[in-house]
């Protein structure tokens, strides 16, 4: 537990510092995390990292994680990336004479967009009006939900939420995380009323808690299906990138797509 706390504090402080700096400091670390996360995903699925179709997936993640490409290069739309990745993956089944199957292609396509779009929307949030405010709000709501679910669950949790997937999670903890996330969002609205209205705050807190906890369960179910405890070992005591960002990857796209963040 001590190692977990120390690693969490150091990593969290470093990440928040890069978030505050913004620009390519922040986007760069998101791109790096996205590539590491996709490597973990590839390994979880028993794929070889240097295979052509997998490299196409890495390229898609790299492009998706950057809302704007450097050096003034033209930035392709998400639809363009989706089509070319689909084409490359389907073509790989032909050139490999079906040694690479449609199941391989589907898994890589799913992983590239699950991870690439998740980190893309984290970067997009930093470029919204008032800069660091919106991603910080969303992160705080996610972390409040996680902490609330853990401590409330330990204190009063009795009813298992989904024991087949995550045996330690309880319904009481989930409700506690939801309420605390909404409380944090409302505090942001009280402190910065010109930037965040009460209704939007409640919506963001609700989305962060519900989608964040679901994102955690999604990753837990997948790891259980693959028979592994952690997606990787990048962070001592915390596992891999996907273990730490499972909630982020779901919440950030959702709050954007629901219109809960400003355009």
Secondary structure, DSSP 4 states (H G I P E B T S, - for coil): -HHHHHHHHHHHHHHHHHHHH-HHHHHHHHHHHHHHHHHHHHHHTT--TTSHHHHHHHHHHHHHT-SS-GGG-----HHHHHHHHHHHHHHHHHHTTTSS-HHHHHHHHHHHHHHHHHHHHHHHHHTSTTTHHHHHHHHHHHHHHHHHHHHHHHHH--SEEETTTEEEEEHHHHHHHHHHHHHHHHHHHHHTTTT--HHHHHHHHHHHHHHHHHHHHHHHHHHHHHT-S-S--SBTTTB-HHHHHHHHHHHHHHHHHTT-S--
